[in-house]
Amino acid sequence: MRDLNKARVDVVMQSLKLKATTGALTGDDLMAIENLMQPVQLTLSKLKAK
């Protein structure tokens, strides 16, 4: 599982580096990354809504 997590982080970092290098990095990109890093909180009400 640790290798999978490392691979995910590597993909995100390489994507950010590529966008930054090409000048295509935006605030929306950073917000998307921030949202990915938020812990997932599943509550019973969220599960029932699905």
Backbone as ProteinMPNN parsed JSONL, in Angstrom:
{"seq_chain_A": "MRDLNKARVDVVMQSLKLKATTGALTGDDLMAIENLMQPVQLTLSKLKAK", "coords_chain_A": {"N_chain_A": [[0.833, -1.195, 0.0], [2.02, 1.178, 0.677], [3.731, 1.68, -1.47], [1.902, 2.234, -3.493], [0.75, 4.609, -2.548], [3.007, 6.259, -2.6], [3.481, 6.298, -5.345], [1.206, 7.67, -6.216], [1.605, 10.199, -5.047], [3.954, 10.899, -6.367], [3.028, 11.148, -9.027], [1.276, 13.338, -8.79], [3.075, 15.332, -7.952], [4.862, 15.448, -10.151], [3.125, 16.303, -12.13], [2.451, 18.85, -11.154], [4.998, 20.058, -11.248], [5.498, 20.001, -14.015], [3.424, 21.646, -15.011], [4.093, 24.026, -13.704], [6.603, 24.563, -14.791], [5.967, 25.007, -17.474], [4.418, 27.202, -17.253], [1.744, 26.932, -16.904], [0.467, 26.487, -14.541], [-2.141, 26.998, -12.314], [-4.225, 28.703, -9.888], [-6.462, 27.153, -9.543], [-5.492, 24.595, -10.019], [-3.9, 24.211, -7.764], [-5.844, 24.344, -5.776], [-7.308, 22.063, -6.388], [-5.442, 20.082, -5.746], [-5.2, 20.575, -3.032], [-7.779, 19.888, -2.198], [-7.715, 17.156, -2.718], [-6.044, 16.322, -0.714], [-7.432, 16.521, 1.603], [-8.805, 14.858, 4.41], [-10.968, 12.073, 4.052], [-14.24, 12.001, 5.09], [-16.619, 9.949, 5.855], [-19.914, 9.885, 6.593], [-22.826, 8.542, 8.14], [-25.127, 9.793, 7.14], [-24.245, 10.79, 4.685], [-23.728, 8.423, 3.353], [-26.285, 7.331, 3.179], [-27.466, 9.144, 1.476], [-26.479, 8.513, -0.979]], "CA_chain_A": [[0.0, 0.0, 0.0], [2.899, 2.344, 0.745], [4.216, 1.932, -2.826], [0.809, 2.863, -4.233], [0.655, 5.99, -2.079], [4.167, 6.974, -3.12], [3.254, 6.495, -6.78], [0.197, 8.732, -6.36], [2.263, 11.472, -4.72], [4.888, 11.182, -7.456], [2.255, 11.618, -10.182], [0.795, 14.685, -8.489], [4.222, 16.247, -7.941], [5.363, 15.616, -11.509], [2.14, 17.121, -12.84], [2.635, 20.226, -10.699], [6.271, 20.554, -11.777], [5.339, 20.224, -15.447], [2.595, 22.84, -15.2], [4.845, 25.19, -13.244], [7.672, 24.802, -15.76], [5.393, 25.522, -18.718], [3.653, 28.409, -16.963], [0.316, 26.613, -16.979], [-0.045, 26.221, -13.197], [-3.119, 28.003, -11.884], [-4.761, 28.55, -8.539], [-7.406, 26.03, -9.556], [-4.695, 23.375, -9.879], [-3.507, 24.097, -6.358], [-7.054, 24.041, -4.998], [-7.632, 20.659, -6.645], [-4.515, 19.295, -4.946], [-5.586, 20.762, -1.623], [-8.983, 19.091, -1.96], [-7.321, 15.751, -2.687], [-5.318, 16.037, 0.515], [-8.343, 16.577, 2.734], [-9.236, 13.522, 4.815], [-12.328, 11.701, 3.665], [-15.076, 11.733, 6.252], [-17.9, 9.381, 5.469], [-20.873, 9.803, 7.69], [-23.991, 7.723, 7.815], [-26.064, 10.571, 6.324], [-23.692, 10.85, 3.337], [-23.903, 7.105, 2.751], [-27.706, 7.157, 2.872], [-27.803, 10.028, 0.366], [-26.034, 7.879, -2.24]], "C_chain_A": [[0.875, 1.256, 0.0], [3.429, 2.699, -0.641], [3.154, 2.628, -3.665], [0.665, 4.325, -3.829], [1.815, 6.831, -2.599], [3.991, 7.263, -4.605], [2.245, 7.612, -7.024], [0.812, 10.11, -6.105], [3.218, 11.867, -5.837], [4.17, 11.733, -8.682], [1.785, 13.05, -9.966], [1.949, 15.689, -8.546], [4.762, 16.488, -9.343], [4.413, 16.468, -12.347], [2.29, 18.589, -12.454], [3.918, 20.831, -11.254], [6.166, 20.869, -13.257], [4.524, 21.484, -15.717], [3.336, 24.104, -14.79], [5.933, 25.556, -14.258], [7.14, 25.431, -17.04], [4.58, 26.794, -18.508], [2.155, 28.191, -16.983], [-0.311, 26.347, -15.608], [-0.957, 27.355, -12.764], [-3.524, 27.751, -10.431], [-5.741, 27.396, -8.457], [-6.672, 24.691, -9.409], [-4.314, 23.154, -8.42], [-4.695, 23.78, -5.466], [-7.455, 22.576, -5.183], [-6.729, 19.746, -5.818], [-4.863, 19.389, -3.466], [-6.815, 19.925, -1.293], [-8.668, 17.598, -1.915], [-6.675, 15.378, -1.366], [-6.2, 16.106, 1.76], [-8.745, 15.156, 3.117], [-10.688, 13.28, 4.427], [-13.103, 11.359, 4.927], [-16.423, 11.236, 5.766], [-18.788, 9.297, 6.707], [-22.063, 8.991, 7.22], [-24.96, 8.493, 6.91], [-25.558, 10.683, 4.88], [-23.883, 9.516, 2.621], [-25.349, 6.867, 2.359], [-28.121, 7.993, 1.672], [-27.429, 9.417, -0.981], [-26.942, 6.819, -2.631]], "O_chain_A": [[0.518, 2.27, -0.6], [3.566, 3.879, -0.965], [3.469, 3.512, -4.461], [0.477, 5.188, -4.687], [1.625, 7.982, -2.993], [4.317, 8.356, -5.069], [2.416, 8.412, -7.944], [0.569, 11.06, -6.849], [3.287, 13.037, -6.213], [4.647, 12.679, -9.308], [1.889, 13.881, -10.868], [1.81, 16.769, -9.122], [5.089, 17.624, -9.688], [4.854, 17.263, -13.177], [2.26, 19.469, -13.315], [3.928, 21.985, -11.683], [6.684, 21.889, -13.712], [4.898, 22.297, -16.562], [3.221, 25.137, -15.451], [6.149, 26.734, -14.541], [7.793, 26.295, -17.626], [4.106, 27.396, -19.471], [1.382, 29.145, -17.069], [-1.494, 26.018, -15.524], [-0.589, 28.527, -12.84], [-3.199, 26.72, -9.842], [-5.843, 26.733, -7.425], [-7.168, 23.771, -8.758], [-4.398, 22.037, -7.909], [-4.563, 23.026, -4.502], [-7.891, 21.927, -4.232], [-7.192, 18.754, -5.255], [-4.821, 18.394, -2.743], [-6.885, 19.319, -0.224], [-9.29, 16.858, -1.153], [-6.755, 14.224, -0.945], [-5.746, 15.779, 2.857], [-9.0, 14.332, 2.238], [-11.519, 14.187, 4.475], [-12.673, 10.531, 5.73], [-17.263, 12.017, 5.32], [-18.424, 8.703, 7.722], [-22.26, 8.79, 6.021], [-25.552, 7.904, 6.006], [-26.362, 10.672, 3.948], [-24.166, 9.483, 1.423], [-25.618, 6.267, 1.318], [-29.021, 7.606, 0.927], [-28.006, 9.772, -2.008], [-26.733, 6.175, -3.659]]}, "name": "protein", "num_of_chains": 1, "seq": "MRDLNKARVDVVMQSLKLKATTGALTGDDLMAIENLMQPVQLTLSKLKAK"}
